[in-house]
Amino acid sequence: MGGGSTRERHAALPQPMRDAVDDFARHLSRVENRSTHTVRAYVADLVSLFDHAHRMGCTTPAGLDLGVLRSWLARQRTTGAARTSLARRAASARTFSVWAHRTGLTGSDVAAGLASPRPRRELPAVLRPEQAAALVEAPEQAAAPVEAPDVEPEPVLLRDRLLLELLYATGVRVSELCGLDTGDVDQGRRVVRVLGKGNRERTVPYGLPAQQALDVWLRQGRPVLAGPGSGDALLLGARGGRLTPTVARRIVSGYARAAGLPPTSPHGLRHSAATHLLEGGADLRAVQELLGHASLASTQIYTHVSVERLRAAYRQAHPRA
């Protein structure tokens, strides 16, 4: 593959290929509302593909064919690209191919027959229910907050308890939780209104322990930390601004370490919540809705059913158990 940065390789492409990259990026951003990070990844993959195709004699997107795409992936495989990287790049090529055919840049969907290795999903460790409870209650045992031990501890510890309670109670993403405003919480119905990926809104319930932590935080914690920069943010940092996902991750990992638990992140709490729901008998589609997954396939990969539950179901249902 050609050396240099994505920008340098983009600049070295023939004009039709450069135009296709730029138009595709605009489509992803403006029409499909993809994140900046996702658009950047797609652009890097497409520039890499076009760079390889150009070296094989192609000068326009119409010159792409399945052989070029397979050669591109094979070249990366020989240079040590991981299975996950190959799978992502193949997905990028397929997405571009569909768009290019629809817009007339290519005569057919050239990537329709492109296969890719299935990535190995590394699932985070799942806490046992008693471990999750210990983590959620860890701020009550702490002498000082993880985030800012030099500030008045009580309001920050109350915020930390609510942060942990809501992450585990709702299974929301840490970015979704940090983005909540006070008006997104319906305390009467015990639900939060969450704005997820792709600006999809969903309503997620939470339980009594989280409600109790919320009540105390709103009465005794948030008013102490709130300042001119707080706005309507539900969760505040120690200096009064909206709590950021980076700080929230640090808080979760810090309390897990302090409680003697396995390394845990907000994503690990989300995964634990989903797993515990399934083990408790929740319907997979209900869990899909709670997690905010666009497809059931994502939920099936993201969650798993414990061996113990499978064994219990087998013993209960199979006549030869």
SEZA-384615 format. One record per residue (C-alpha): residue in one letter; x, y, z. Coordinates in steps of 0.02 Angstrom, whole numbers, plus 50000, padded with zeros to 5 digits. Example, Ala and Ser with C-alpha at 12.3 -4.5 7.8 and 13.67 -1.06 7.14 Angstrom:
("A", (50615, 49775, 50390));
("S", (50684, 49947, 50357));
***
This chain:
("M", (50000, 50000, 50000));
("G", (50057, 50176, 49974));
("G", (50140, 50269, 50116));
("G", (50097, 50438, 50186));
("S", (49945, 50505, 50276));
("T", (49767, 50488, 50216));
("R", (49770, 50671, 50163));
("E", (49929, 50646, 50061));
("R", (49864, 50489, 49976));
("H", (49698, 50576, 49941));
("A", (49790, 50718, 49857));
("A", (49887, 50595, 49747));
("L", (49730, 50510, 49679));
("P", (49658, 50548, 49506));
("Q", (49526, 50685, 49510));
("P", (49375, 50569, 49485));
("M", (49428, 50466, 49634));
("R", (49458, 50619, 49743));
("D", (49286, 50686, 49697));
("A", (49206, 50518, 49739));
("V", (49289, 50515, 49911));
("D", (49231, 50693, 49949));
("D", (49053, 50664, 49888));
("F", (49040, 50501, 49987));
("A", (49102, 50587, 50145));
("R", (48971, 50724, 50125));
("H", (48836, 50592, 50100));
("L", (48887, 50500, 50259));
("S", (48891, 50659, 50361));
("R", (48739, 50754, 50296));
("V", (48620, 50618, 50236));
("E", (48660, 50470, 50349));
("N", (48708, 50580, 50497));
("R", (48862, 50476, 50536));
("S", (48980, 50537, 50671));
("T", (49141, 50629, 50629));
("H", (49241, 50479, 50688));
("T", (49143, 50359, 50576));
("V", (49159, 50472, 50424));
("R", (49347, 50487, 50453));
("A", (49362, 50297, 50461));
("Y", (49263, 50271, 50301));
("V", (49365, 50403, 50210));
("A", (49529, 50323, 50264));
("D", (49469, 50153, 50203));
("L", (49408, 50221, 50037));
("V", (49569, 50317, 50006));
("S", (49666, 50157, 50044));
("L", (49558, 50061, 49919));
("F", (49576, 50193, 49783));
("D", (49763, 50205, 49813));
("H", (49776, 50017, 49785));
("A", (49660, 50023, 49634));
("H", (49760, 50165, 49557));
("R", (49918, 50063, 49572));
("M", (49827, 49925, 49477));
("G", (49786, 50045, 49336));
("C", (49614, 50112, 49386));
("T", (49584, 50298, 49367));
("T", (49397, 50312, 49406));
("P", (49275, 50226, 49525));
("A", (49199, 50141, 49374));
("G", (49360, 50043, 49356));
("L", (49332, 49950, 49519));
("D", (49284, 49768, 49512));
("L", (49276, 49623, 49632));
("G", (49453, 49570, 49587));
("V", (49523, 49740, 49638));
("L", (49429, 49735, 49802));
("R", (49489, 49560, 49843));
("S", (49667, 49607, 49797));
("W", (49656, 49759, 49913));
("L", (49601, 49653, 50061));
("A", (49726, 49516, 50022));
("R", (49866, 49644, 50018));
("Q", (49818, 49706, 50190));
("R", (49806, 49529, 50256));
("T", (49984, 49494, 50203));
("T", (50045, 49653, 50289));
("G", (49971, 49598, 50455));
("A", (49802, 49686, 50466));
("A", (49693, 49615, 50605));
("R", (49532, 49522, 50568));
("T", (49431, 49663, 50643));
("S", (49518, 49790, 50530));
("L", (49489, 49683, 50376));
("A", (49306, 49660, 50419));
("R", (49283, 49847, 50445));
("R", (49369, 49891, 50281));
("A", (49265, 49765, 50186));
("A", (49109, 49842, 50263));
("S", (49170, 50015, 50209));
("A", (49194, 49952, 50031));
("R", (49020, 49876, 50028));
("T", (48941, 50036, 50093));
("F", (49032, 50140, 49963));
("S", (48988, 50016, 49825));
("V", (48802, 50027, 49860));
("W", (48810, 50217, 49861));
("A", (48918, 50226, 49703));
("H", (48800, 50113, 49607));
("R", (48648, 50212, 49665));
("T", (48727, 50377, 49611));
("G", (48787, 50311, 49443));
("L", (48974, 50311, 49478));
("T", (48983, 50124, 49446));
("G", (48881, 50014, 49331));
("S", (48845, 49886, 49465));
("D", (48864, 49854, 49651));
("V", (49039, 49784, 49630));
("A", (49061, 49738, 49814));
("A", (48901, 49637, 49827));
("G", (48999, 49474, 49823));
("L", (49140, 49532, 49935));
("A", (49165, 49419, 50085));
("S", (49260, 49467, 50241));
("P", (49322, 49378, 50396));
("R", (49203, 49386, 50542));
("P", (49280, 49493, 50678));
("R", (49303, 49418, 50849));
("R", (49200, 49519, 50970));
("E", (49293, 49548, 51132));
("L", (49155, 49562, 51261));
("P", (49193, 49654, 51422));
("A", (49197, 49556, 51583));
("V", (49025, 49539, 51662));
("L", (49008, 49576, 51846));
("R", (48905, 49459, 51951));
("P", (48750, 49543, 52024));
("E", (48830, 49556, 52196));
("Q", (48986, 49634, 52118));
("A", (48880, 49760, 52025));
("A", (48792, 49803, 52188));
("A", (48960, 49826, 52275));
("L", (49019, 49943, 52138));
("V", (48860, 50047, 52141));
("E", (48874, 50064, 52330));
("A", (49061, 50100, 52331));
("P", (49043, 50291, 52348));
("E", (48959, 50264, 52517));
("Q", (49120, 50182, 52579));
("A", (49236, 50314, 52504));
("A", (49317, 50449, 52608));
("A", (49348, 50558, 52455));
("P", (49282, 50561, 52275));
("V", (49383, 50478, 52138));
("E", (49369, 50629, 52024));
("A", (49424, 50773, 52136));
("P", (49481, 50728, 52313));
("D", (49522, 50911, 52347));
("V", (49340, 50973, 52340));
("E", (49195, 50960, 52460));
("P", (49168, 50771, 52456));
("E", (48984, 50749, 52495));
("P", (48903, 50821, 52339));
("V", (49028, 50735, 52223));
("L", (49002, 50569, 52312));
("L", (48814, 50589, 52291));
("R", (48843, 50622, 52105));
("D", (48953, 50468, 52093));
("R", (48821, 50359, 52173));
("L", (48690, 50420, 52049));
("L", (48810, 50397, 51903));
("L", (48842, 50216, 51949));
("E", (48659, 50181, 51990));
("L", (48598, 50248, 51823));
("L", (48732, 50162, 51719));
("Y", (48686, 49994, 51794));
("A", (48499, 50024, 51810));
("T", (48472, 50083, 51631));
("G", (48616, 50008, 51531));
("V", (48634, 50171, 51434));
("R", (48795, 50222, 51351));
("V", (48906, 50337, 51452));
("S", (48891, 50474, 51321));
("E", (48701, 50460, 51329));
("L", (48702, 50474, 51519));
("C", (48819, 50624, 51520));
("G", (48708, 50708, 51391));
("L", (48552, 50699, 51499));
("D", (48471, 50859, 51560));
("T", (48362, 50870, 51715));
("G", (48209, 50884, 51603));
("D", (48247, 50715, 51525));
("V", (48204, 50627, 51688));
("D", (48022, 50584, 51724));
("Q", (48027, 50545, 51909));
("G", (47842, 50506, 51917));
("R", (47859, 50362, 51793));
("R", (48042, 50326, 51835));
("V", (48103, 50338, 51656));
("V", (48237, 50439, 51567));
("R", (48224, 50504, 51389));
("V", (48386, 50460, 51301));
("L", (48453, 50526, 51136));
("G", (48556, 50386, 51062));
("K", (48655, 50349, 50904));
("G", (48584, 50422, 50745));
("N", (48482, 50544, 50850));
("R", (48361, 50403, 50893));
("E", (48263, 50441, 51050));
("R", (48208, 50306, 51170));
("T", (48133, 50295, 51344));
("V", (48222, 50187, 51473));
("P", (48155, 50140, 51645));
("Y", (48255, 50138, 51807));
("G", (48219, 50066, 51979));
("L", (48190, 50126, 52156));
("P", (48374, 50130, 52210));
("A", (48416, 50244, 52065));
("Q", (48265, 50352, 52107));
("Q", (48324, 50370, 52286));
("A", (48500, 50417, 52229));
("L", (48423, 50543, 52108));
("D", (48316, 50622, 52244));
("V", (48465, 50647, 52359));
("W", (48576, 50713, 52219));
("L", (48447, 50841, 52162));
("R", (48413, 50900, 52339));
("Q", (48585, 50897, 52419));
("G", (48717, 50873, 52284));
("R", (48679, 50964, 52124));
("P", (48633, 51132, 52204));
("V", (48805, 51137, 52288));
("L", (48903, 51104, 52128));
("A", (48793, 51203, 52008));
("G", (48863, 51363, 51937));
("P", (48850, 51479, 51785));
("G", (48913, 51343, 51668));
("S", (48798, 51204, 51729));
("G", (48649, 51238, 51618));
("D", (48519, 51101, 51632));
("A", (48646, 50958, 51642));
("L", (48589, 50820, 51757));
("L", (48764, 50763, 51806));
("L", (48895, 50894, 51847));
("G", (49082, 50888, 51862));
("A", (49168, 50942, 52022));
("R", (49192, 51118, 51950));
("G", (49010, 51139, 51899));
("G", (49014, 51100, 51713));
("R", (48928, 50953, 51629));
("L", (49009, 50788, 51675));
("T", (49109, 50720, 51528));
("P", (49117, 50537, 51472));
("T", (49306, 50537, 51500));
("V", (49286, 50585, 51682));
("A", (49141, 50465, 51702));
("R", (49250, 50321, 51640));
("R", (49385, 50370, 51765));
("I", (49257, 50372, 51905));
("V", (49190, 50199, 51864));
("S", (49362, 50120, 51849));
("G", (49420, 50206, 52008));
("Y", (49277, 50140, 52114));
("A", (49295, 49966, 52040));
("R", (49477, 49967, 52090));
("A", (49439, 50034, 52263));
("A", (49307, 49898, 52290));
("G", (49427, 49761, 52239));
("L", (49326, 49717, 52083));
("P", (49388, 49666, 51911));
("P", (49433, 49813, 51795));
("T", (49266, 49889, 51748));
("S", (49210, 50028, 51631));
("P", (49040, 50107, 51594));
("H", (49030, 49990, 51445));
("G", (49059, 49844, 51563));
("L", (48915, 49903, 51672));
("R", (48805, 49918, 51517));
("H", (48850, 49742, 51467));
("S", (48822, 49678, 51644));
("A", (48651, 49759, 51650));
("A", (48599, 49679, 51485));
("T", (48665, 49509, 51538));
("H", (48576, 49516, 51706));
("L", (48414, 49563, 51618));
("L", (48427, 49413, 51503));
("E", (48473, 49297, 51645));
("G", (48320, 49361, 51737));
("G", (48208, 49311, 51593));
("A", (48193, 49475, 51496));
("D", (48143, 49460, 51313));
("L", (48286, 49489, 51191));
("R", (48188, 49620, 51094));
("A", (48150, 49715, 51254));
("V", (48336, 49718, 51293));
("Q", (48368, 49777, 51115));
("E", (48251, 49924, 51143));
("L", (48327, 49966, 51311));
("L", (48503, 49965, 51241));
("G", (48455, 50068, 51089));
("H", (48518, 49945, 50959));
("A", (48454, 49971, 50783));
("S", (48456, 49785, 50746));
("L", (48427, 49630, 50849));
("A", (48591, 49559, 50784));
("S", (48686, 49690, 50883));
("T", (48598, 49638, 51043));
("Q", (48631, 49454, 51010));
("I", (48816, 49489, 50993));
("Y", (48825, 49615, 51133));
("T", (48734, 49511, 51262));
("H", (48754, 49330, 51307));
("V", (48661, 49204, 51411));
("S", (48760, 49120, 51547));
("V", (48800, 48935, 51540));
("E", (48709, 48915, 51705));
("R", (48547, 48981, 51632));
("L", (48562, 48868, 51480));
("R", (48591, 48719, 51594));
("A", (48441, 48765, 51701));
("A", (48331, 48781, 51548));
("Y", (48394, 48615, 51482));
("R", (48361, 48526, 51647));
("Q", (48186, 48599, 51655));
("A", (48134, 48569, 51475));
("H", (48225, 48418, 51404));
("P", (48147, 48248, 51439));
("R", (48318, 48165, 51445));
("A", (48399, 48294, 51560));
***
